[in-house]
Amino acid sequence: MNLRSFIFSLFILTQAHSLAAEANGGVIFECGPDKLTHLNGQLNTYQQELGIDASVYKVYQGESRLRVSLKDPSVYGTLYLRWNPQYGITEESISLPGKEGLLEVETVSQREILLALMHEGRETIFKGDACHIDALKEHIQIRQMIVAWSEHLHWSFPDGESAQWNQRYWDQGNLKPKASLDEAMRDFFINPDKCSLGCYTATKIVIIQGILDYFRRVKKDDAMADAIIKRLKSDDDVLVGIEPGAMWSFQKPINLDEQKRLGKLLKIQTQVAPMNFIPGDWVYFVNTDKDSSEKDGYEGSNSIYMGRASFDDFYNDNEHHYLYNEKIQNIYNWRNGVFSRSRHFQRMQILSAEQLHQFGLSPEEGGFLVKNRAIPYFFGFEPF
């Protein structure tokens, strides 16, 4: 993001309300006191490794609970952590497989992810076997990989037509029996011209690829990668049900069995505060306009939060990402026939700060933003 975009983003949020957040949010570990004492030291070391100064966070340790949270949470939630000078956040470069070998990709830093986790607005709880420093480290790395794979996408949008699939691997969205899922997922990113996808499917593909690539290539944990593939294939439809049914609890009526359905790869966090986003979150924005929401593919927007106040741009319609204010305005302007920012920009209505605040609330409050977030399991540290 350039300075001009950043200043504009701050300007349109100047009248934003204080977060209706749980004052005691942040990262929480729940286990025995001896383990917590040891973990406290490990956590301090980890934060130092990420370059997080002890002066910016506070620690509370009780008999069975250790909580780490920011001392000075922002009224803008987690959106602008990247540019707060007290945190010293910069991007990180990581390697991803490309068509002709590894490519360097600049993406969200692990420092920003941990600081976002420590922000008020929701709790992220590590308990049982997950009450372990490695569970936190791995969770942050997985989130980073999900974001990294969303950085430079340029798929096609079906726009009312049927989705298109590379027939080498897929039969109308179903993985062919002899196809390698690892290869089929990687192909979406190497040969994007061979498919057209709606945002729901695109979100799932990025998340699956981020998780699989972490375990298969980065951690080199083939046993976990194979377990994830087995889980995805458990109902013969690898792209169905990776998120829990409760992700869609805002839709009424919802079948009780579906409400209780667990996700294959993701679990749910509910009642998340406005403007609280952690890089790697699956976020849903509802289109509340009756007319435009009836257009196929515009019922709402499935999005991945990328950190740096940005959300994914699967179709490279806005230089690979949407800033928060751009995302809100994009969804609002569907009612004005703006289905492509690049082609229909002349129809755009620029929202006021008050409108941006309003539409950043939940649908129950007249906004677009669902309070649920789908997040990765703590793989290897909890049942999934």
Buried (B, 14 or more C-beta within 10 A) or exposed (E): BEEEBBEBBBEBBEEBEEBEBBEEBBBBBBBEEEBBEEBBEBBBEBBEEBEBEEEBBBBEBEEBBBBBBBEEBBEBBBBBBBBBEEBEBEBBEBEBEBEEEEEEBEBBBBBBBBBBBBBBBBBBBBBBEBBBBEBBBBBBBBBBBBBBBBBBBEBBBBBEEEBBBBEEBBEEBBBEEEBEBBEBBBBBBEEBEBBBBBBBBBBBBBBBBBBBBBBBBBBEBEEBBEBBBEBBEEEEEBBEBBBBBBBBBBEEEEEEEBBEBBBBBBBBBEEBBBBBBBBBBBBBBBBBBEEBBEBEBBBBBBBBBBBBBBBBBBBBBBEBBBBBBBBBBBBBBBBEEBBBBEEBEEEBEEBEBEBBBBBBBBBEEEBBBBBBBBBBBBBBBBEB
